[in-house]
Amino acid sequence: MLFLLLFCFSLGTTIQSHIFHRNSFINSANWLTGGIYGTVADISGYFSLQTYNERLIDENARLREQLINTAGTATDSLVIDTIGQQEKYRLYKANVYKNSYVAAKNYLLINKGATAGIKKDMGVITSLGIVGIVENTSDNYAMVQSVLNTNSQVNASLKNTRHFGTLSWNPYEDDYQHVQLTDIPRQAPVKVGDTIITGGMSSIFPKGILIGTISSFSLTESKNAYIIDVKLSNDMTNVGYVYIINNADKKEIEELEDTLQNE
């Protein structure tokens, strides 16, 4: 112990009295402490990833909500509220707890329900494109009818020409990445690689939400319309979180449509 005490004393004296030794000691100490602090920061950052991810999702929801409510977002279809009125569309975020894609009628289970304001017939999307439509809710959960569902029918259009038709899924193709767009007239200039977006002809999805791109197309037997194969921009086998779209004008639109049907 006396030796160690004297050794430390002599080492300290040497470091203090020689510039070279002092600089070497400081550099070594900085390297050691820097490595320790770096390791601690990496470990702390790893356990904070969930928090950072939640913040990022919240920020994405706010930005996407602004985009949807801004004129000329992707399709020049919506008008932003610049006078302080309520914006037309509001987005809620949710995590996907269950997702099926191998059946004829596929669904997703999300962790938001009626308590969070989720209602039947709300559109569901991700940052990459459409996912489906809310079919029913409980207090804390909701079932979403996937776009990979034989009952799913979504109004869709060609982004460049504004021709629109009906988007549906053929389960017999055994393909989870492609859906079919029908009722596009043969006069439309269809090309492989063209972008397909929501048509905005319903109160569920605003116009301009990405769906996918054309991978192939052919004419119907009557030769007056196209059957278009659309590759989804979303990977429907890997959906982790979603945004649910609330259209503030949905009730008013539906009431107006009901009056027309009752005439």
N, C-alpha and C positions, 0 to 999 in steps of 0.2 A: 504493500500500500504506500509505503514511504517512497519507493522507487517510482510508482505511478504518479504520485504527487509531485516529485521533483521533475519527472519527465514532462508533465503537463506545464509546469512552471517554466522550464527551459524552452519548451516548444513555443509558449506564449511570448517569452522574451525574444526569441529568434524572429518570430513573425512580426513583432512590433518594431524591431530594430533594423530589419532588412526589407526594403521595398519589394524586391522580387518575391520573397517568401510571403509577404503580406498579400500581394496581388494574387499569387497562386492559391492561397488559402481562401480568399474572397471568391475567386472564380469557382473553386471546388465546392464551397458552401452554397453558392448560387445554383450550381448545377444540381447538387443534392436536393436542396429545398425546392427548386423548380420542378424537379422530377416528382417529388412527393406531392406538391400542390397540383401538378398536372394530373397525376393518377387519381387524386381525390376528386378533382373537377370532372374527370371522365366518369368516375363511378357515380358521382352526384348527378351528372347530366344524363346518364343512362336511366336512373330511377326517375328522372324528371321528364322523360320522353313522353309519357302519357299526358302530362299536363301541357307540355308544349304542343302536342298534337291536337288536344282539345282546343287550345287557343287558336291554332291554325285553322281548324275546321270552322270555328266561330267567325274568324275573320273572312274566310272564304264565303261563308253564308252571307255576311254583310255585303261583300263586294259583288257577289252574284245577284243579290237582291237589287242592288243599285243598277247593275247592268240590265237586268230584266226591265226595270222601271225607267230606263233611260232611252230617249229617242235615238234610233239608229244603232242600237247595241250590236246586233249582228244582222238585222234584217230590216231596219227602218220601220219597225212595226208599232212601237210603243211610245208614249209621251211621258216625259218626266214631270213630276209635280214640282214646279218652281215657286209656287205661291204658298207653300206650307200646308197644302191639303194632304189627306191621307194617300199614301202610295197605293197603287192598284194591287200589286203583288207583294206578299210577305213570305219569307222562307223560314222553315223550321228544320233543324238538324236532328238526325237520329242515327243510331247504330243498328246494323242488321244483325239479328240474333239467329236467324235461320233463313236459308235460301235454297230452293229446289230448282232444278233446271233439266231434269231427265224425264219428267212426266209430260203428259199432254197438257195438263193444267198446272202450271207452276206458280208458286207464291213465295213471298218474302215476309218474314216476321220482323217488325222493327220495335224498338223500345220506347216509342212515344204513342200516346193514345188520346182519348177524349179530354183527359185532364190537361194536356198540353195544347189543346185546340185542334187536334187532328180530326178530320171528318171524312166521311165517305166521299169518293169521287175527287179527291185531291190528287194532283199529279205528283209523281215521285221521280227525282232525277239525281244524278251525281255531277261532278264537275266535267265528266266526259260525255254526258248525254242522258237520254230518258231511261228509266228503269221500269215504271209501271204506274198503276193507279190504285189508290187506297180503296179496298173493297168493304172492309168492316173494321170496327174499333172496339176495344174495351177501355177501361179507365186509363191503363198504362201501356197498352200495346195496340198495334194495328197490323192487319193482314193486308199485304199489297199484292194485287194481281200483276204478275210479271208480264213484261212484253212478250215473254216466251210462254204464252197461254193462248189456247185456241179460242177463248172468249174475248181476247184483247183485240180491240180495233181502235187505232189512233189516226187522227187526221194528220197527214204528212204532205209535204210539198218539195218540189225541186227548188233549191235555194236560188239558182240563177234565173229560172224562168217563171217561178210562181205558179206553175201547174200543180194541182194537188190531187191526192187520191187517198186510199185507205191502206193503212199498214196493218198487217196481220202476220201470224206465224204458222208455218206448216210443220207439225211435229214429225211427220213421216219422212222428212228430209234428214232427220237425226243430226241436226246442225244447230248448235247453241249460239252461233255467232252471226247467223243470217236470218233475216225476216223478209217478207215479200210486200211490195208496194204495188197495188192494182189501181185500175181506173184512171191511169195517166193516158190521155189521148195520144194517138200516134203522131199528131202534129207537133208534139213537144220534142224539142231537140235533146234527146237523151244520150248521154255519153258515160262510158265506164269511168269511174273516179269522181263523178259529180256528187256534190254534197246533198244529203237529204235532211230536212229539218221539220219540226212540227209546223203544221199549217195555220194554227191559231183560229180554226173554225169552230172551236168548242170553248167552254169555260174552264176546261181542265188544265190544258197546257197553253202558255202564251206562245205567240209565234216566234220562231227562231231558235228553239231548243234543238241542239244537235242530236241527230239520230244515227247517222252513219254515212257511208258512201256506196255508190252503185258498183257492184262487182260484176253483174251481167244483166241482160234483159232480153226479152223476146216478145213478139206480138201474140195476142190471143188468137183463138181459132177464127174469130170473126174479122181479124186484122184491123180492128178500129181502136185498139188500146194496147198498152204495154203491160206485161208482167215483169216487174223489176226485182231483182235479187239485191238486197241491201245488207252490207256488212256492218254490224252494229259497232259504234265507236266505244261502247261499254263492253267490258269482258263480264258477261252475265254469270260466269262461274266464280267470279272473285269480286264481290261487292261488299265493302266493309262498312261504309257509312253513306247516308243519303240525305237529300234535302227534299222536304215536302213543300209544295207550292200552294199557298192560300190565295185565291182570287177574291178580292174584296167585293167585286161586282157579280160574283157567281150566282147568288140568290136572286138578284134582280134580273139577270139574264134568263135564268131558268123559269122564273115567274112569267116573263114575257113570252118565252117559248111555249109555256103551258097554255096561255091564252090563245095562241095561234092554233094549237092542236085541238082545243076544245071548240073551235068555231066550225 
